[in-house]
Amino acid sequence: MKIAFFGAGQIGSALIKGMLHDDKVAALDIYVKAGHSQTAENLQKELGFTLLTDLSDLTAMDLLIIATNNSSVLPILKSLPQTVLAKNIPIVSVAGGVTLSDMKAVLGTDYPFAHCIPNTPVQVGAGVLGISFTKNIKQEAKEFILKSLAPLGSVYEVPETDLEIVGSIAGCTPAFVAMFIESLGDAGVLHGLKRELAYELVEQMLQGTAKLAIESKIHPAALKDGVTSPGGSTIRGVAALEANNFRHALIAAIDATMSE
Ligand SMILES: NC(=O)c1ccc[n+]([C@@H]2O[C@H](COP(=O)([O-])OP(=O)(O)OC[C@H]3O[C@@H](n4cnc5c(N)ncnc54)[C@H](OP(=O)(O)O)[C@@H]3O)[C@@H](O)[C@H]2O)c1
């Protein structure tokens, strides 16, 4: 399967790395159309994909992924040669601010395309991706897109009106969680742990807690209750978090990411 990317910035490079992760897709099958800077060229030296210069070469692709700034998406769609569009090669845009309706105005009602919001852990195949499809897409094209994105992590089809909150809960939060790891690491260092060990303990704990929640389906409150012995150290920590508005801070942070 040959995939062409427009854009190899933060999320474009994460998606490319995710496709290459564990050799799920060969570097030979990844093509990237660079922007105006050296970003794509530099990444090409590291990852070994092919830089695409002639847009007519896109006819050989099975999937196009657009991972550029919002303002470039529609001009890119308009620049696609008729020979490419005639092949109905599915297109996925991950640009936050360009809607299916915007894309439909360029591609038409029957072209197979999707709007997707991935998060940065896609680069290690552990991403969360929300995706919405254009209304008239054929089941076969939809399944092909879902299968193509599967190496990147867990893909959830949602109505496009929910993509923003999905992007906030799963796409913005890797930044919050990185701050969480850093803060708990600082606490470990404050109490004498070496920094590297402190980070590793937190990272493993996060992975384990998420795995336990996913596999057991136990309610988050019950998982918390299971750690808090009467009069114990954990409940004292929980009380200190509550005194500092921990839960409200997280709800307010997500609320702040939303456009309205
Ligand atoms: N970052 C995330 O975690 C994340 C998650 C989900 C969705 N998104 C969405 O993804 C989009 C990109 O975000 P980003 O953080 O990756 O931005 P970014 O780091 O600025 O990357 C954008 C890339 O697009 C390239 N580009 C622009 N116009 C192009 C064109 N005509 N042809 C080919 N490449 C072009 C730029 O290349 P040059 O600089 O070389 O011109 C740049 O490398 C945004 O719409 C954002 O909402 C981001």
PDBQT file of the ligand as one rigid body, heavy atoms in Angstrom, charges set to zero:
ROOT
HETATM    1  N1  LIG A 301       0.155  18.759  16.395  1.00  0.00    +0.000 N 
HETATM    2  C1  LIG A 301      -0.825  17.945  16.750  1.00  0.00    +0.000 C 
HETATM    3  O1  LIG A 301      -0.748  17.204  17.765  1.00  0.00    +0.000 OA
HETATM    4  C2  LIG A 301      -2.077  17.854  15.908  1.00  0.00    +0.000 A 
HETATM    5  C3  LIG A 301      -3.021  16.856  16.206  1.00  0.00    +0.000 A 
HETATM    6  C4  LIG A 301      -4.157  16.739  15.401  1.00  0.00    +0.000 A 
HETATM    7  C5  LIG A 301      -4.348  17.605  14.331  1.00  0.00    +0.000 A 
HETATM    8  N2  LIG A 301      -3.426  18.564  14.076  1.00  0.00    +0.000 N 
HETATM    9  C6  LIG A 301      -3.668  19.462  12.923  1.00  0.00    +0.000 C 
HETATM   10  O2  LIG A 301      -2.671  19.172  11.964  1.00  0.00    +0.000 OA
HETATM   11  C7  LIG A 301      -2.370  20.363  11.217  1.00  0.00    +0.000 C 
HETATM   12  C8  LIG A 301      -0.864  20.567  11.229  1.00  0.00    +0.000 C 
HETATM   13  O3  LIG A 301      -0.455  20.757  12.576  1.00  0.00    +0.000 OA
HETATM   14  P1  LIG A 301       1.078  20.613  12.993  1.00  0.00    +0.000 P 
HETATM   15  O4  LIG A 301       1.117  20.787  14.467  1.00  0.00    +0.000 OA
HETATM   16  O5  LIG A 301       1.655  19.363  12.396  1.00  0.00    +0.000 OA
HETATM   17  O6  LIG A 301       1.687  21.902  12.257  1.00  0.00    +0.000 OA
HETATM   18  P2  LIG A 301       3.188  22.120  11.736  1.00  0.00    +0.000 P 
HETATM   19  O7  LIG A 301       4.149  21.450  12.646  1.00  0.00    +0.000 OA
HETATM   20  O8  LIG A 301       3.306  23.576  11.482  1.00  0.00    +0.000 OA
HETATM   21  O9  LIG A 301       3.234  21.332  10.360  1.00  0.00    +0.000 OA
HETATM   22  C9  LIG A 301       2.568  21.762   9.208  1.00  0.00    +0.000 C 
HETATM   23  C10 LIG A 301       3.394  21.305   8.042  1.00  0.00    +0.000 C 
HETATM   24  O10 LIG A 301       2.645  21.504   6.861  1.00  0.00    +0.000 OA
HETATM   25  C11 LIG A 301       3.573  21.769   5.838  1.00  0.00    +0.000 C 
HETATM   26  N3  LIG A 301       2.914  22.414   4.707  1.00  0.00    +0.000 N 
HETATM   27  C12 LIG A 301       2.241  23.591   4.696  1.00  0.00    +0.000 A 
HETATM   28  N4  LIG A 301       1.761  23.834   3.457  1.00  0.00    +0.000 NA
HETATM   29  C13 LIG A 301       2.129  22.775   2.691  1.00  0.00    +0.000 A 
HETATM   30  C14 LIG A 301       1.928  22.438   1.321  1.00  0.00    +0.000 A 
HETATM   31  N5  LIG A 301       1.227  23.228   0.495  1.00  0.00    +0.000 N 
HETATM   32  N6  LIG A 301       2.449  21.271   0.864  1.00  0.00    +0.000 NA
HETATM   33  C15 LIG A 301       3.133  20.457   1.677  1.00  0.00    +0.000 A 
HETATM   34  N7  LIG A 301       3.370  20.717   2.985  1.00  0.00    +0.000 NA
HETATM   35  C16 LIG A 301       2.870  21.878   3.482  1.00  0.00    +0.000 A 
HETATM   36  C17 LIG A 301       4.603  22.664   6.496  1.00  0.00    +0.000 C 
HETATM   37  O11 LIG A 301       5.819  22.543   5.796  1.00  0.00    +0.000 OA
HETATM   38  P3  LIG A 301       6.828  23.791   5.663  1.00  0.00    +0.000 P 
HETATM   39  O12 LIG A 301       6.994  24.349   7.051  1.00  0.00    +0.000 OA
HETATM   40  O13 LIG A 301       8.047  23.133   5.127  1.00  0.00    +0.000 OA
HETATM   41  O14 LIG A 301       6.180  24.753   4.715  1.00  0.00    +0.000 OA
HETATM   42  C18 LIG A 301       4.702  22.059   7.906  1.00  0.00    +0.000 C 
HETATM   43  O15 LIG A 301       5.764  21.134   8.022  1.00  0.00    +0.000 OA
HETATM   44  C19 LIG A 301      -3.150  21.509  11.873  1.00  0.00    +0.000 C 
HETATM   45  O16 LIG A 301      -4.308  21.761  11.114  1.00  0.00    +0.000 OA
HETATM   46  C20 LIG A 301      -3.547  20.956  13.232  1.00  0.00    +0.000 C 
HETATM   47  O17 LIG A 301      -4.810  21.453  13.642  1.00  0.00    +0.000 OA
HETATM   48  C21 LIG A 301      -2.283  18.701  14.820  1.00  0.00    +0.000 A 
ENDROOT
TORSDOF 0
